[in-house]
Amino acid sequence: MTTFSAIRWAVDPVAFSIFGLEIRYYGIFWALAFIAGIYFFTNFVRREKLPEKLVDSLFWCATLLGIFGARLGHCLFYEPEVYLAEPLRILNIREGGMASHGAAIGFLLGLIIFSRMNKISFWWAADRIMIPVAIGGAGVRLGNLMNSEIYGRQTDLPWGFIFERNGETVPMHPTQIYEALFYILVFVVLVWLYYKHDAGRKHPSLLFGVGLVGIFLSRFLLEFIKNDQVAFEANMALNMGQLLSIPFVIVGIIFIVKGLRSEPQKIALAATEEPKRKAQKVAPPTAKKR
């Protein structure tokens, strides 16, 4: 097969500039992921008649820790010798390097803090956050495509991409697109379970488990056709991405089983009790009969 039938990919990763500041597609997709998260959680709390302040609380607790975890995860899992020698470089997110496994750990820590702050079940937040995480992850992978990074090995398939900005001359697997499609599929399944089957209430931890298995099992499988991200992976039977994915898949399976066996969840939220208490305080006294 000749390279004529392949897709030549040489897209500029910079979408536009504002006063000399480059705005990259990768950053735009991250921003869209945040917007999706806010949209869905606003919908969740309105649909379940919960205080909308939960949306802001979740953003500060889970989202920011997720970003921090993604960056720290890349630095410690893939290039520890570089970033431990120059710790301040960890803060330079413009040079790239975000790990989904680190983001997952950051999200989990954020959810624990969120649930304790708001006196709400951890599973309430964990189940629902997987929906925007799945569609947001798809967007981030498309951002990787725009950056011409994290792609696969050489392929003879007609949809192979020649990443010309990286000096490639032969078609490679566009694994960014493969992974994005898997994440979209996970997103569709989660939305179906939540809205059509009320799984978030009937089966606590099920959505969370399905999300973990769907995202990290697809990541594990696609790593077999991906190029190594760092040199030390060359002699490994399973690369770093696969080794880090295995625990998440196992935990996800455990939570799926737990969710299928669990009873419907009663949301314990202190904030939902406040309006009731206030209503009781302002209720007019019963008129005395004379």
Buried (B, 14 or more C-beta within 10 A) or exposed (E): EEEEEBEEBEBEBEBEEEEEEEEBBBBBBBEBBBEBBBEBBEBBBEEBEBBEEBBEBBBEBBBEBBBBBBBBBBBBBBBEEEBEEEEEBBEEBEEBBBBBBBBBBBBBBBBBBBBEEBEBBBBBBBBBBBBBBBBBBBBBBBBBBBBBBBBBBEBEEEEBBBBEEEEBEBBBBBBBBBBBEBBBBBBEBBBEBBEEEEBBBBBBBBBBBBBBBBBBBBBBBBBEBBBBBEEEBEEEEBBBBBBBBEEBBEBBBEBBEBBEEBEEBEBEBEBBEEEEEEEEEEEEEEEEEE
